[in-house]
Amino acid sequence: MSVGFLFGTMWRMSRFLDALRSGRVLLMDGAMGTELQRAGVRPGESYELWNLTHPESVRRIHRSYVAAGASVLLTNTFQANTVALAKHSLAESFDRIAAAAIELARSESPPEVFVVASAGPIANTLDVWEYQRMTESFQATDALLLETLSSLNIVPICIRAQASSDGPALPVLASIAFLRGAGGQLWTIERQTPEVVARRATSIPGLAALGVNCGRDISMDDCIEIVRHYRSVTDLPLFARPNAGTPTQVDGRWVYPRSPEEMAAKLPELLEAGVSMVGGCCGTTPAHIAAFRPVVDAWNNG
């Protein structure tokens, strides 16, 4: 690893953490998966392979989010790990897929736009080696987002894995998916409340921020409630990426009900709840992010 790469990586990470803690809200992008579906990904196909086979489609999605006003892009790597890729006989292509994903996001990012590596849950493994390999492959990004988690169990493992690898450790962001219990309680699938999650997050050395994304039948109002519960027990930077509602199938396609205008109208409440970053998850589009942009600008300039 060259001194120049090491210095550049540390500078980018420091700049991202400074922005995260600045008191100004960062606007993330929206969904990648549902945008790739619109672009033609077939059922059962690897979304991450499109970084190699359809790079212009991935690049176009990144470009659309930057044009909409996003200042944080997520790489197309939600299931870019050897466990998930092995299901498509692509485990040996992991490094190429990750490198292509980062290059595609960087190619559409002006200097002021951050690139964050997206990493979804890794099925049936808490293997330090798997996280070490993954984080080493993502070192050219500004941070690592562990998203759609059911608990924080993997977060200390990921942080320890980085400590034992070559090069600087990326800032780690953790985002939890919740659901509504039969009694109306917000839980993780392990029946942990937002307060329990936030207290646990606060106790993890090296965790840069805590968030909420997606979740079964979780609305914008639910995300606001979760962030309020988080904020009541932690001083960590918080972020939220609500989805565009629960989809229904119409003419063979999944349709998400929450319009850009409807979600943007709720955004001030989410900002007031205490987020440092906001974006969109499943079903959100560049139009949603464009609707968020003036709300975030008004908040930051207010």
C-alpha positions in Angstrom: 0.0 0.0 0.0 1.6 3.3 -1.1 2.0 6.3 1.2 -0.1 8.4 -1.2 -3.0 5.9 -1.1 -2.7 5.7 2.7 -2.7 9.4 3.1 -5.6 9.9 0.7 -7.7 7.3 2.4 -7.1 8.8 5.9 -7.9 12.3 4.5 -11.2 11.1 2.9 -12.3 9.3 6.1 -11.5 12.3 8.3 -13.4 14.6 6.0 -16.4 12.3 6.1 -16.4 12.1 9.9 -16.0 15.9 10.1 -19.1 16.4 7.9 -21.0 13.8 9.8 -20.4 15.6 13.1 -20.7 19.1 11.7 -24.3 19.8 12.7 -25.3 20.0 9.1 -27.4 17.2 7.6 -25.9 15.1 4.8 -28.2 13.9 2.0 -27.7 10.3 1.0 -28.9 8.7 -2.2 -32.0 6.5 -2.6 -32.4 2.8 -3.5 -30.0 1.0 -5.8 -31.8 -2.4 -5.9 -35.2 -1.2 -7.1 -33.5 1.2 -9.6 -31.6 -1.8 -11.0 -34.9 -3.7 -11.2 -36.3 -0.9 -13.3 -33.1 -1.1 -15.5 -33.8 -4.8 -16.2 -32.2 -7.0 -13.5 -34.0 -10.3 -13.7 -35.3 -12.3 -10.8 -32.5 -14.4 -9.3 -29.8 -12.4 -11.0 -26.9 -11.0 -9.0 -27.4 -7.2 -8.7 -23.7 -6.8 -7.9 -22.6 -8.6 -11.1 -24.0 -5.6 -13.0 -21.0 -3.6 -11.9 -19.1 -5.8 -14.4 -21.7 -6.7 -17.0 -23.8 -3.5 -17.1 -21.6 -0.7 -15.8 -23.3 2.1 -17.6 -26.6 1.2 -16.0 -25.0 1.4 -12.5 -23.2 4.6 -13.5 -26.4 6.1 -14.7 -28.1 5.5 -11.4 -25.3 7.1 -9.5 -25.3 10.0 -11.9 -29.1 10.5 -11.4 -28.7 10.7 -7.6 -25.9 13.2 -7.8 -28.0 15.3 -10.2 -30.9 15.0 -7.7 -28.6 16.5 -5.0 -27.2 13.6 -3.1 -23.9 14.3 -1.3 -23.4 10.6 -0.2 -23.5 7.7 -2.7 -23.7 4.0 -1.7 -21.8 1.5 -3.8 -23.7 -1.3 -5.5 -22.3 -3.9 -3.1 -25.2 -4.8 -0.7 -24.5 -8.5 -1.3 -20.9 -8.3 -2.4 -19.5 -10.9 -0.1 -18.1 -14.3 -0.9 -21.0 -16.1 0.9 -23.7 -14.4 -1.1 -21.8 -14.4 -4.4 -21.1 -18.1 -4.1 -24.9 -18.7 -4.6 -24.3 -17.3 -8.1 -21.0 -19.1 -8.6 -19.3 -15.7 -8.3 -17.2 -15.9 -5.1 -14.0 -15.7 -7.1 -15.2 -12.5 -8.7 -15.6 -10.7 -5.4 -12.6 -8.4 -5.6 -13.3 -7.4 -9.2 -17.0 -6.7 -8.4 -16.1 -4.6 -5.3 -13.4 -2.7 -7.2 -15.8 -2.0 -10.1 -18.5 -0.8 -7.8 -16.2 1.7 -6.1 -14.9 3.0 -9.5 -18.4 3.4 -10.8 -19.5 5.5 -7.8 -16.3 7.5 -7.8 -16.6 8.2 -11.5 -19.9 10.0 -10.9 -18.9 11.8 -7.7 -17.7 15.4 -7.6 -15.1 16.1 -5.0 -17.7 17.2 -2.4 -19.7 13.9 -2.7 -18.8 11.0 -0.4 -18.7 7.4 -1.4 -19.8 4.9 1.2 -19.5 1.1 0.8 -22.8 -0.7 1.3 -22.7 -4.1 3.0 -25.8 -6.1 3.8 -26.1 -9.0 6.3 -23.8 -12.0 5.6 -25.9 -15.1 6.0 -25.0 -17.5 8.7 -21.5 -16.2 9.4 -19.8 -14.1 12.0 -16.4 -14.9 10.5 -13.8 -12.3 11.2 -11.9 -13.3 8.0 -14.9 -12.6 5.8 -15.3 -9.1 7.2 -11.5 -8.5 7.0 -11.5 -9.4 3.3 -14.6 -7.3 2.7 -13.3 -4.2 4.5 -9.9 -4.4 2.8 -11.7 -4.4 -0.6 -13.6 -1.3 0.4 -10.7 0.8 1.6 -11.0 3.2 -1.3 -14.3 4.4 0.0 -15.0 7.0 2.7 -16.9 4.8 5.2 -18.5 1.3 5.5 -22.2 1.0 6.0 -23.5 -2.3 7.6 -27.1 -2.0 6.7 -30.4 -3.8 7.1 -29.1 -5.5 10.2 -31.3 -7.5 12.7 -28.8 -6.7 15.5 -25.5 -5.1 16.2 -23.7 -8.4 16.8 -21.6 -8.2 13.7 -20.4 -4.6 14.3 -17.7 -5.3 16.9 -16.5 -8.2 14.7 -16.2 -5.9 11.7 -14.4 -3.3 13.7 -12.0 -5.9 15.1 -11.4 -7.3 11.6 -10.4 -3.9 10.4 -8.0 -3.5 13.3 -6.2 -6.7 12.2 -6.0 -5.8 8.5 -3.5 -3.7 6.6 -4.3 0.0 6.2 -6.5 2.5 8.0 -9.8 1.4 9.5 -12.9 2.8 7.7 -15.5 4.6 9.8 -18.2 2.0 10.4 -21.9 3.0 10.3 -24.6 0.5 11.4 -28.2 0.6 10.2 -30.9 -1.6 11.8 -34.2 -2.9 10.3 -37.2 -2.9 12.5 -40.8 -4.3 12.4 -44.0 -3.7 14.2 -45.0 -6.4 16.7 -48.5 -7.6 17.1 -49.0 -5.2 20.1 -47.7 -2.3 18.1 -44.2 -2.3 19.6 -41.3 -1.5 17.4 -38.8 -4.4 17.6 -35.9 -5.9 15.7 -36.5 -9.5 14.8 -34.6 -10.4 18.0 -37.2 -8.3 19.9 -34.9 -5.5 20.8 -36.4 -2.0 21.1 -34.8 1.0 19.6 -33.5 2.1 23.0 -31.9 -1.2 23.6 -30.2 -1.0 20.2 -29.0 2.5 20.8 -27.6 1.8 24.2 -25.7 -1.2 22.8 -24.4 1.0 19.9 -23.1 3.6 22.3 -21.0 0.9 24.1 -19.3 -0.3 20.9 -15.9 1.4 20.6 -15.3 2.8 17.1 -18.9 2.9 15.8 -19.2 6.1 13.9 -23.0 6.4 13.6 -26.3 4.5 14.1 -29.2 4.4 11.7 -32.4 2.8 10.6 -33.4 1.6 7.2 -36.1 -0.4 5.4 -37.9 -2.8 7.7 -41.2 -4.8 7.2 -44.2 -2.5 7.0 -42.1 0.4 8.6 -43.3 3.8 7.5 -41.8 7.3 7.6 -43.6 7.9 10.9 -42.0 4.7 12.3 -38.6 5.9 11.3 -39.2 9.2 13.0 -40.3 7.4 16.1 -37.2 5.1 16.0 -34.8 8.0 15.7 -36.5 9.8 18.6 -36.0 6.7 20.7 -32.4 6.4 19.6 -31.7 10.1 20.4 -33.2 9.8 23.9 -30.4 7.4 25.0 -27.4 8.1 22.7 -25.3 11.0 21.5 -24.0 9.1 18.5 -24.6 10.6 15.0 -27.8 9.2 13.7 -29.2 8.6 10.2 -32.3 7.2 8.5 -33.1 5.8 5.1 -36.9 5.1 5.0 -38.4 3.1 2.2 -41.2 4.3 0.0 -43.8 2.3 1.7 -44.8 -1.4 1.5 -45.0 -2.4 -2.2 -47.8 -4.2 -3.9 -47.5 -6.1 -7.2 -49.3 -4.5 -10.2 -49.0 -6.1 -13.6 -46.0 -8.2 -12.5 -44.1 -5.2 -11.1 -43.6 -4.0 -7.5 -45.1 -0.6 -6.9 -44.2 1.5 -3.9 -46.9 3.8 -2.7 -45.1 6.8 -1.1 -44.5 9.6 -3.5 -41.5 12.0 -3.3 -43.8 14.8 -2.2 -45.4 12.7 0.5 -42.1 11.7 1.9 -40.6 15.1 1.7 -43.5 16.5 3.6 -42.5 14.3 6.6 -38.8 15.0 6.3 -38.8 18.0 8.7 -40.0 15.8 11.5 -37.2 13.4 10.8 -34.6 16.2 10.9 -36.0 17.5 14.1 -35.7 14.0 15.6 -32.0 14.4 15.3 -30.5 12.8 12.2 -27.1 13.8 10.8 -27.8 12.0 7.5 -31.0 11.1 5.6 -31.7 9.2 2.4 -33.9 6.6 1.0 -34.2 2.8 0.9 -36.3 0.4 -1.1 -38.5 2.1 -3.7 -37.1 5.6 -3.3 -35.8 7.1 -6.6 -33.8 10.1 -7.8 -37.2 12.0 -7.7 -37.5 11.3 -4.0 -33.9 12.6 -3.3 -34.6 15.7 -5.4 -37.7 16.4 -3.3 -35.6 15.9 -0.1 -32.9 18.4 -1.3 -34.7 21.7 -0.7 -35.9 20.5 2.7 -32.4 19.6 3.8 -31.0 22.9 2.4 -33.7 24.9 4.3 -32.8 23.0 7.5 -29.1 23.5 7.1 -29.5 27.2 6.3 -32.1 27.9 8.9 
